[in-house]
């Protein structure tokens, strides 16, 4: 029988996508299956930790995993060897330990393999050199899980009684909420301070002008606190000579940024693409686990290294491959005389390499058609940053000019890029430099006529609200959390209603403010930055074998228990009244004025007559009541699955067919709408569709007879160079030739696709 067929080796990974990729490399002698995450965890209904007996955890099989565990046991029994290939971090090590436990494998006898990258060579090398399960890593993960369970289980009931029922407390989440609450308080308390600046427009030569900025006098910097001080300087300098007292010419060099680790990748993706950290990690996971690059590129490949890392280390092999690529593509002048090596922070776990492409065989542009829009953006970002990190510095010709007028001093400076170096691969506007030199011909003693001198009133600005990028940087700099925790922490405090989004900004809610103030008063250590960072250090010590789970938990719990007991004694005087925000919305059921509340899905209007009246209304980002869903459009079609009527529904991604018997029947089918362009291969109409992650693509309506398909919208225009069709580059404002061997481009008219 098929199910009893003997498999020589069994490999267990976490996700089905990863299983599929690895299976394609290992062949028929191996069976690769997925555990789909954890198979055991602490029970939800009890603490699940025996505090009296060395904090022993009482794990149970996760509900709904029984059939999967039975199947894995059967496969393991029929296998010659079982390889545990879960993710290469502490969480992955713990999952391997749990798998070994349910399969009856002792940790020291287990065949643990960890793939920093999912490539054929790496997988083969790991399979040939398995190791036992690292119980130091497991115990570090267990300690984190038990700490979080104790804090959540013991502290949450206190919050129910003092703030609001249904709340839950978290160790790292509470600190992250405090960071945002205190930034909000800082902004609210901020008092702007007036200051003035002065700028002089000076003639530098033939048809050239430059801006000189006032900074002080011969004794140093002068602060201009008010208009009177500014006017004194302006009056002294108006219609007077501006004389150059020094013109220093120098060469400046700017180093590339190191390759990405988790926090810097999340920050860059947030700044460049507006990605939330959760979205970034989801896409990075897809790139790590494997994407189908098509038959020409050999099918499914993992194309980046493991994405949860705080290391800047690069393997010798990867550095050598990058050197060959840089010399070939950019020229020998772009590779430094000595390889660049970046040092990770002292607090770094350094368990993996930095995030980089796994192979130079897959440049982003060459595999773009196989990636979703999000995958391409993130992969190109990782590729470009890695390449730049291995390249020569950018070189600039710099000029710094100091000017005197009536004893007052002004400055002008410029940096002109003379050798792009790493900027040929990865750059932003901050390091672009000046396009051409205006100051190179200026010398000491030159007199520069003043065309205009202008004083300007300014005010100091408050600190900016946190967004995801700046919050992750703050957490990283303070040593709070680790690569695997940044995104889940932000997601959790958003879902719990402690903070909310306003466009990109993260703002504290009244609930978040009240909870933080209560925690600061009664549980100061739980929301203390240094205490939380020290806990992370102790977890790192467990992972290295320099500390023990029992010692760390005992040390924490002794003080925590006393603090909790004191807080319980004064619970009556610590009850919090959350402010009620009234709205202009009238409850149509009882006539009361509704109030604004925050739930896990954002703000909503609720009737204050609860529980007599339970009316609620969802609100949009502007605070207005969301429109009721439109009635689906009827059709004459029948469902292929159940025979029910087919209707047309709308989603954020467009119109689609759906069964009217939803949710009993979940049949859907995309509506591919014609765009008024003919297929360049067969002449049939081109239609717009949606691919993975709802990315828009365009294909021939004659599929599968015709396989024409592109990500960018085709047009009827033809290339004047080679005659191929032109495509509209999304969001870039130009048309380009679809022939990969032709580089023709032209400006496109303003359309939805180009804007």
C-alpha positions in Angstrom: 0.0 0.0 0.0 1.1 3.6 -0.8 1.0 4.9 2.8 3.2 2.1 4.1 5.9 2.6 1.4 9.3 2.8 3.0 11.1 6.2 2.7 14.8 6.0 3.2 15.0 9.4 5.0 12.4 11.8 6.5 13.1 15.6 6.6 10.7 17.7 8.8 10.6 21.5 8.2 8.2 24.2 9.4 6.3 25.4 6.3 4.9 23.6 3.2 6.6 26.1 0.9 10.0 25.3 2.4 9.2 21.6 2.2 8.4 21.9 -1.5 11.7 23.7 -2.3 13.9 21.3 -0.3 12.0 18.3 -1.7 12.9 19.4 -5.3 16.6 19.3 -4.3 16.8 16.0 -2.4 15.0 13.7 -4.7 13.2 10.4 -4.2 15.4 9.1 -1.4 13.9 11.7 0.9 10.4 12.6 2.0 10.1 16.2 3.1 7.1 17.2 5.3 6.0 20.3 7.2 5.1 20.6 10.9 3.3 23.9 10.1 5.0 25.6 13.1 4.9 24.4 16.7 3.3 21.1 17.5 3.4 21.6 21.3 2.8 24.6 23.5 1.8 25.7 27.0 -1.9 25.1 27.7 -4.2 28.1 27.2 -6.5 27.4 30.2 -3.8 27.2 32.9 -0.4 28.7 33.7 1.3 25.6 32.5 4.5 26.3 34.5 5.4 24.5 37.8 7.0 27.4 39.6 7.8 25.3 42.7 9.8 22.7 40.7 12.4 24.7 38.7 9.8 26.4 36.5 9.2 23.1 34.6 6.9 23.7 31.6 3.9 21.5 31.1 3.5 21.3 27.4 0.6 19.8 25.5 0.0 18.9 21.9 -1.6 21.9 20.1 -5.3 21.5 19.4 -5.9 20.5 15.8 -2.4 19.0 15.3 -3.2 15.4 16.4 -3.7 14.1 12.9 -0.5 15.8 11.7 1.5 14.3 14.7 0.1 10.8 14.0 1.1 11.1 10.3 4.6 12.3 11.3 5.0 9.4 13.7 4.0 7.0 11.0 6.5 8.5 8.5 9.3 8.5 11.2 8.7 4.9 12.0 9.1 4.0 8.3 12.2 6.1 7.8 15.8 5.1 8.2 16.8 8.5 9.4 14.8 11.5 10.6 16.3 15.0 10.0 14.8 17.9 11.9 15.2 20.9 9.6 13.2 23.7 11.3 14.3 27.3 11.0 17.9 28.1 12.1 17.1 30.2 15.2 16.1 29.6 18.8 12.4 29.2 17.9 13.3 26.7 15.2 15.6 24.8 17.7 12.7 24.6 20.2 10.3 23.3 17.5 12.9 20.6 16.6 13.1 19.7 20.3 9.3 19.4 20.5 9.2 17.3 17.3 11.9 15.0 18.7 9.8 14.7 21.9 6.6 13.6 20.2 8.6 11.3 17.9 10.4 9.7 20.8 13.9 10.9 19.7 16.4 11.9 22.4 17.9 15.4 21.8 21.5 14.1 21.8 20.5 11.4 19.2 18.6 13.8 16.9 19.8 14.7 13.4 19.4 18.5 13.5 20.1 20.4 10.3 19.7 24.1 9.9 19.7 25.9 6.6 21.0 29.5 6.6 20.1 29.5 2.9 18.0 27.1 0.9 20.3 26.1 -1.9 21.2 22.6 -3.2 24.8 22.8 -2.0 23.8 24.1 1.5 21.1 21.5 2.0 23.4 18.6 0.9 26.2 19.8 3.1 23.9 20.1 6.2 22.3 16.6 5.5 25.8 15.1 5.4 26.8 16.8 8.7 23.8 16.7 11.2 24.2 17.7 14.8 22.4 17.0 18.1 19.7 19.5 19.2 21.3 22.4 21.0 19.6 22.5 24.4 21.1 25.8 25.2 19.2 27.4 22.4 16.1 25.4 23.4 16.3 26.6 27.0 16.8 30.2 25.9 13.5 30.0 23.9 11.8 28.2 26.8 12.9 30.9 29.2 11.4 33.6 26.9 8.2 31.7 26.5 7.9 31.0 30.3 8.7 34.6 31.2 6.1 35.9 28.8 3.5 33.4 30.1 4.1 34.3 33.7 3.8 38.0 33.0 0.8 37.6 30.8 -1.0 35.1 33.0 -0.3 36.8 36.4 -0.6 40.4 35.3 -3.6 40.3 32.9 -6.2 39.7 35.6 -4.9 42.7 37.5 -5.4 44.9 34.3 -9.0 43.5 34.0 -9.8 44.7 37.5 -8.1 48.1 37.2 -8.3 49.2 33.6 -10.6 47.1 31.3 -11.8 43.6 31.0 -10.2 41.4 28.3 -6.8 43.2 28.4 -3.6 41.2 28.2 -0.1 42.2 29.4 3.1 41.4 27.6 6.7 41.8 28.7 8.3 43.4 25.6 4.9 44.8 24.3 4.5 46.8 27.5 7.9 48.5 27.0 7.2 49.2 23.4 3.8 50.8 24.3 5.6 52.9 27.0 8.1 54.2 24.4 5.2 55.4 22.2 3.3 56.9 25.1 6.3 58.8 26.4 7.1 60.2 22.9 3.5 61.4 22.7 3.8 63.1 26.1 7.1 64.7 25.0 5.4 66.1 21.9 2.5 67.4 23.9 4.7 69.1 26.4 7.0 70.6 23.8 7.2 74.4 23.7 8.6 75.9 20.5 11.6 78.2 20.9 12.1 81.0 18.4 15.4 81.4 16.6 16.5 83.2 13.5 18.8 82.3 10.6 20.4 84.6 8.0 21.2 83.7 4.4 23.1 85.8 1.9 23.0 85.3 -1.9 26.5 86.0 -3.2 27.8 86.4 -6.8 30.5 83.8 -7.4 31.4 84.6 -11.0 29.8 84.5 -14.4 26.1 83.8 -14.0 26.7 81.8 -10.8 25.4 82.5 -7.3 25.8 80.7 -3.9 24.0 80.8 -0.6 26.2 81.7 2.4 24.8 81.0 5.9 25.5 83.1 8.9 27.1 81.2 11.8 28.7 83.7 14.2 31.9 85.8 14.5 35.6 85.3 15.0 34.9 84.0 18.5 32.6 81.2 17.4 28.9 80.5 17.0 26.2 83.1 17.7 22.6 82.1 18.4 20.1 84.6 17.0 17.2 84.4 19.5 14.9 87.1 18.1 14.4 89.5 15.2 16.3 92.3 16.9 19.5 90.2 17.0 19.0 89.1 13.4 18.4 92.6 12.2 21.5 93.9 13.9 23.6 91.5 11.8 21.7 92.2 8.6 22.0 96.0 9.0 25.8 95.6 9.5 26.2 93.5 6.4 23.8 95.1 3.9 25.6 96.6 1.0 29.0 95.7 2.4 31.8 93.5 1.0 31.8 89.8 1.7 35.5 88.7 1.8 36.7 85.1 1.6 39.0 84.4 4.6 39.5 80.7 3.8 38.7 78.3 1.0 39.6 74.7 2.0 39.6 72.1 -0.8 39.6 68.4 0.2 38.8 64.9 -0.9 36.0 63.2 1.0 35.0 59.6 1.0 31.7 58.0 2.0 31.5 54.3 2.9 28.6 52.1 1.9 26.2 50.9 4.5 26.7 47.3 5.7 24.4 44.5 4.3 21.0 44.2 5.9 20.1 42.5 9.2 16.5 42.2 10.2 15.9 45.6 11.8 17.6 47.6 9.1 15.7 45.7 6.4 12.4 46.5 8.1 13.4 50.2 8.4 14.5 50.5 4.8 11.4 48.7 3.5 9.2 51.0 5.6 11.0 54.2 4.4 11.2 53.2 0.7 8.0 51.3 0.1 5.8 52.0 3.1 5.8 48.3 4.1 4.8 47.5 7.6 7.3 45.2 9.4 4.9 42.3 9.3 4.6 42.7 5.5 8.3 42.9 5.1 8.9 39.7 7.1 6.2 37.8 5.2 7.8 38.7 1.8 11.3 38.0 3.1 10.1 34.5 4.3 8.8 33.8 0.8 12.1 34.8 -0.7 14.0 32.6 1.8 11.8 29.5 1.5 11.7 29.5 -2.3 10.0 31.0 -5.3 9.4 29.4 -8.7 11.8 31.1 -11.2 10.6 29.0 -14.1 12.2 26.1 -16.0 14.9 28.3 -17.6 16.2 29.2 -14.1 15.9 25.6 -12.7 12.5 25.8 -11.0 12.1 26.7 -7.3 14.9 28.4 -5.5 15.4 30.1 -2.1 17.0 33.4 -3.2 17.9 35.1 0.1 19.6 33.9 3.3 17.6 33.6 6.6 15.8 36.8 7.3 15.8 36.8 11.1 19.3 37.8 12.0 21.2 40.6 13.8 24.6 39.7 12.2 26.5 41.7 9.6 28.8 38.7 8.8 29.2 37.5 5.2 30.7 34.1 4.3 34.0 34.0 2.4 32.2 32.3 -0.5 29.5 35.0 -0.8 32.1 37.7 -0.6 34.2 36.1 -3.4 31.1 35.7 -5.6 30.2 39.3 -5.1 33.7 40.4 -6.0 33.6 38.4 -9.3 30.2 40.0 -10.1 31.3 43.5 -9.2 34.5 43.3 -11.3 32.5 41.9 -14.3 29.6 44.3 -14.2 31.1 47.5 -12.9 34.8 47.1 -13.5 37.9 46.5 -11.3 37.9 50.1 -10.2 34.7 49.6 -8.3 36.1 46.8 -6.0 38.2 47.9 -3.0 41.8 46.8 -2.7 40.9 45.1 0.6 37.6 43.3 1.2 35.1 45.2 3.4 34.3 43.4 6.7 31.5 44.7 9.0 31.5 44.1 12.7 28.3 43.1 14.4 27.3 44.8 17.7 28.5 43.2 20.9 24.9 42.3 21.7 24.5 40.5 18.4 23.7 36.7 18.5 25.7 36.4 15.3 24.1 33.0 14.7 23.6 33.6 11.0 25.0 35.7 8.2 23.6 39.1 7.2 20.6 39.1 4.8 22.0 38.7 1.3 21.2 37.0 -2.1 22.2 33.4 -2.0 23.6 33.4 -5.6 24.9 35.9 -8.1 23.0 33.9 -10.8 19.7 35.6 -10.1 20.0 39.4 -10.7 16.7 41.1 -9.8 15.9 42.2 -13.4 16.5 38.7 -14.8 14.0 37.0 -12.5 11.5 39.9 -12.2 8.8 38.2 -14.2 8.8 35.3 -11.7 8.3 37.5 -8.6 5.3 39.4 -7.3 5.6 43.2 -7.1 6.4 43.0 -3.3 8.9 40.2 -3.8 10.8 42.1 -6.5 11.0 45.3 -4.5 12.3 43.6 -1.4 14.7 41.3 -3.3 16.1 44.2 -5.3 16.6 46.2 -2.1 18.5 43.3 -0.5 20.5 42.7 -3.7 21.5 46.3 -4.2 22.4 46.9 -0.5 24.6 43.7 -0.5 26.4 44.6 -3.7 27.0 48.1 -2.5 28.4 46.9 0.8 31.2 45.1 -1.0 32.1 48.0 -3.3 34.5 50.9 -3.1 33.7 54.1 -1.3 32.1 57.0 -3.1 34.6 59.9 -3.6 33.8 63.6 -3.5 35.7 66.8 -4.2 34.7 69.1 -1.2 35.1 72.8 -0.8 34.5 74.6 2.5 34.5 78.4 2.3 34.5 80.8 5.3 33.5 84.4 4.6 33.8 87.6 6.7 31.5 90.7 6.5 31.9 93.4 9.1 33.3 90.9 11.6 30.4 88.4 11.1 31.2 85.0 9.7 29.3 83.0 7.0 29.9 79.6 5.5 29.4 77.9 2.1 30.3 74.3 1.3 29.8 71.8 -1.5 30.6 68.1 -2.2 30.8 67.1 -5.9 30.7 63.4 -6.7 33.8 62.4 -8.7 33.6 58.6 -8.4 30.3 56.9 -7.6 31.8 53.7 -6.1 29.0 51.8 -4.2 26.4 54.4 -5.4 26.5 52.7 -8.8 24.6 49.9 -7.1 22.7 51.5 -4.2 22.1 55.1 -3.2 19.7 57.6 -2.0 19.4 61.4 -2.2 21.2 62.0 1.0 24.6 61.0 -0.4 24.0 62.4 -4.0 26.3 65.4 -3.5 26.3 68.6 -5.7 25.9 68.1 -9.5 28.7 70.5 -10.4 31.2 72.8 -8.6 30.5 76.5 -8.0 33.2 77.0 -5.3 36.3 75.3 -6.7 37.5 78.6 -8.3 37.1 80.6 -5.1 40.3 81.6 -3.3 41.2 83.4 0.0 40.9 87.2 -0.4 38.2 87.1 -3.1 35.5 89.7 -2.6 32.0 88.3 -3.4 29.3 90.9 -4.1 26.1 90.4 -2.0 22.9 90.4 -4.1 20.5 89.8 -1.2 20.6 89.2 2.5 17.5 87.7 4.2 16.7 87.0 7.9 14.2 84.2 8.5 12.2 83.4 11.6 12.2 79.8 12.7 11.0 77.7 15.6 12.4 74.5 17.1 10.2 71.5 16.3 9.0 68.7 18.6 10.4 65.2 18.2 8.6 63.2 15.4 6.0 60.6 16.2 7.3 57.1 16.0 6.6 55.2 12.8 7.5 51.5 12.4 11.0 52.2 11.1 12.0 54.6 13.9 10.4 52.4 16.6 12.3 49.3 15.4 15.5 51.4 15.4 14.8 52.6 19.0 14.1 49.0 20.2 17.3 47.8 18.5 19.4 50.6 19.9 18.1 50.0 23.4 18.6 46.3 23.2 14.9 45.6 23.6 13.7 42.5 21.8 15.5 40.5 19.1 15.2 40.1 15.3 12.3 37.6 15.7 10.3 39.9 18.0 10.2 43.4 16.4 7.3 42.7 13.9 5.2 40.6 16.3 5.6 43.2 19.1 4.2 46.0 16.9 1.4 43.8 15.5 0.4 42.8 19.1 0.1 46.3 20.6 -1.8 47.5 17.6 -4.3 44.5 17.9 -4.7 45.1 21.6 -5.6 48.7 21.1 -2.7 50.2 23.0 -1.6 52.1 20.0 -3.1 53.0 16.6 -1.9 54.0 13.2 -2.4 57.5 11.7 -1.0 57.1 8.2 2.6 56.0 8.9 2.7 57.3 12.5 2.1 55.1 15.6 0.1 57.0 18.2 -0.8 56.0 21.8 -4.5 55.4 22.5 -6.2 56.5 25.8 -6.1 52.8 26.7 -2.3 52.6 26.1 -1.6 55.8 28.1 -3.7 54.6 31.1 -2.1 51.1 31.1 1.4 52.5 30.9 0.9 54.9 33.7 -0.6 52.1 35.9 2.3 49.8 35.0 4.9 52.5 35.8 3.4 53.1 39.2 2.8 49.5 40.2 5.2 47.3 38.0 8.1 49.7 37.2 10.5 46.9 36.2 8.2 45.4 33.7 8.2 48.6 31.6 11.7 49.6 32.4 14.0 49.9 29.3 17.2 48.7 31.0 15.5 45.9 32.9 14.0 44.5 29.7 17.3 44.9 27.8 19.1 43.1 30.6 16.6 40.2 30.4 17.4 39.9 26.7 21.1 39.7 27.6 20.4 37.0 30.1 18.4 35.0 27.5 21.5 35.4 25.2 23.6 34.0 28.0 21.4 30.9 28.3 21.8 30.4 24.5 25.6 30.5 24.9 25.6 28.2 27.9 26.7 31.0 30.3 23.5 31.0 32.3 20.6 28.6 33.1 16.9 28.8 32.6 16.2 28.1 36.3 18.5 30.8 37.5 17.1 33.5 35.2 13.5 32.6 36.0 14.1 32.4 39.7 15.8 35.7 39.8 13.0 37.4 37.9 10.1 35.7 39.7 11.1 36.5 43.2 10.9 40.2 42.7 7.9 40.0 40.4 5.8 38.0 42.9 6.4 40.6 45.7 5.6 43.4 43.3 2.3 41.7 42.3 1.3 41.1 45.9 1.8 44.7 46.8 -0.2 45.9 43.8 -3.0 43.5 44.7 -3.2 44.9 48.2 -3.9 48.4 46.7 -6.0 47.3 43.8 -9.0 49.5 44.8 -7.1 52.7 44.7 -5.5 51.9 41.3 -8.7 51.6 39.2 -8.5 53.7 36.0 -11.3 55.6 34.4 -10.7 55.6 30.7 -11.8 58.9 29.0 -14.9 58.7 26.9 -14.7 60.3 23.4 -18.2 61.4 22.3 -19.1 61.4 18.6 -21.8 63.2 16.5 -23.3 59.9 15.5 -26.7 59.2 16.9 -27.7 55.6 17.7 -30.6 54.8 15.4 -31.8 52.1 17.8 -32.1 54.1 21.0 -31.3 57.7 20.2 -28.2 58.1 22.4 -25.1 59.9 21.2 -22.5 57.2 20.4 -19.0 57.1 21.8 -15.7 56.3 20.1 -13.9 53.2 21.2 -10.8 51.3 19.9 -10.8 47.6 19.2 -8.3 45.2 17.6 -9.5 46.3 14.1 -9.3 50.1 14.8 -11.8 52.7 16.0 -15.6 52.1 16.1 -18.7 53.9 17.4 -20.5 52.2 20.3 -23.8 52.9 22.0 -23.2 54.1 25.6 -26.4 52.2 26.5 -24.6 48.9 26.5 -25.6 46.2 27.6 -29.2 47.3 26.9 -28.3 48.5 23.5 -25.4 46.7 21.7 -25.3 48.8 18.5 -21.9 49.4 17.0 -20.6 51.0 13.8 -17.1 50.6 12.2 -15.3 53.8 11.4 -12.9 54.6 8.6 -9.6 56.4 9.0 -11.2 59.8 9.0 -13.6 58.9 11.8 -16.7 58.6 9.5 -19.0 55.6 9.6 -17.9 53.0 7.0 -20.4 52.5 4.2 -22.5 49.4 4.2 -21.4 46.7 1.8 -23.0 46.9 -1.6 -25.4 44.2 -2.7 -23.7 41.7 -5.0 -24.5 41.9 -8.7 -26.6 39.0 -10.0 -25.7 36.9 -13.0 -27.2 34.0 -15.0 -24.2 31.7 -14.1 -24.2 28.7 -11.8 -21.6 27.6 -9.3 -19.4 24.8 -10.6 -19.1 23.3 -7.1 -22.6 23.4 -5.6 -24.9 24.6 -8.4 -25.8 27.8 -6.5 -26.2 31.2 -8.2 -23.1 33.1 -9.1 -22.9 36.8 -8.2 -20.3 39.5 -8.9 -18.7 41.0 -5.8 -16.1 43.7 -5.3 -12.9 43.7 -3.3 -10.0 46.1 -3.0 -8.4 44.2 -5.9 -11.4 44.5 -8.3 -14.5 42.5 -9.3 -14.7 38.8 -9.0 -17.3 35.9 -9.4 -18.4 34.3 -6.1 -21.0 31.7 -5.1 -24.1 33.2 -3.4 -24.0 30.3 -0.9 -20.9 31.7 0.8 -19.7 30.9 3.5 -21.0 27.3 3.0 -19.5 27.4 -0.5 -16.3 29.3 -1.1 -16.1 29.1 -4.8 -14.6 32.3 -6.4 -13.2 33.1 -9.9 -11.4 36.2 -11.0 -13.0 38.4 -13.6 -10.4 39.2 -16.2 -11.4 42.5 -17.8 -10.2 43.5 -21.2 -8.0 46.6 -21.4 -8.6 47.5 -25.0 -5.2 46.2 -26.2 -4.5 43.2 -28.5 -2.1 40.4 -27.7 1.3 40.9 -29.4 1.6 37.2 -30.0 -1.8 36.1 -31.4 -3.9 39.3 -31.6 -6.6 38.2 -29.0 -7.7 40.8 -26.4 -5.4 41.3 -23.4 -7.0 41.0 -20.0 -6.1 42.3 -16.5 -5.8 39.7 -13.8 -4.4 39.3 -10.3 -1.5 36.9 -9.3 0.1 36.0 -6.1 -0.5 38.5 -3.3 -3.0 40.2 -5.6 -0.3 41.7 -7.8 -1.8 42.9 -11.1 -0.6 41.2 -14.3 -1.7 41.2 -18.0 -2.2 38.1 -20.1 -3.8 36.9 -23.3 -7.5 36.0 -23.1 -6.6 33.0 -25.4 -4.7 31.3 -22.5 -3.6 28.5 -22.4 -3.3 28.4 -26.2 -1.3 31.6 -26.0 1.1 32.1 -23.1 1.6 35.9 -23.3 1.9 37.4 -19.8 3.6 40.5 -18.4 3.5 42.5 -15.1 3.4 45.9 -16.8 0.5 47.0 -18.9 1.0 46.6 -22.7 0.1 49.2 -25.2 -0.6 49.2 -29.0 2.5 51.4 -29.5 5.5 49.7 -31.1 9.2 50.3 -30.5 10.7 52.5 -33.2 14.0 50.6 -32.8 13.0 46.9 -33.0 9.3 46.9 -33.6 8.3 45.1 -30.4 5.4 46.4 -28.2 5.9 49.1 -25.6 4.9 48.5 -22.0 3.9 51.1 -19.3 6.3 51.1 -16.4 4.2 51.2 -13.3 4.6 54.4 -11.3 7.6 55.5 -13.3 6.1 57.7 -16.0 7.7 56.0 -19.1 7.1 53.4 -21.7 9.8 50.8 -22.4 10.3 48.1 -25.0 9.3 44.5 -24.0 12.2 43.1 -25.9 14.8 42.3 -23.3 17.6 42.9 -25.7 16.3 46.4 -26.5 16.8 49.4 -24.1 14.4 51.9 -25.8 12.3 54.1 -23.5 10.1 57.1 -23.9 7.9 59.4 -21.8 4.4 58.1 -21.2 1.2 60.2 -21.0 -0.2 60.7 -17.5 -2.4 57.7 -16.7 -3.4 55.6 -13.7 -0.6 53.2 -14.5 2.1 55.8 -14.7 1.1 58.0 -11.8 
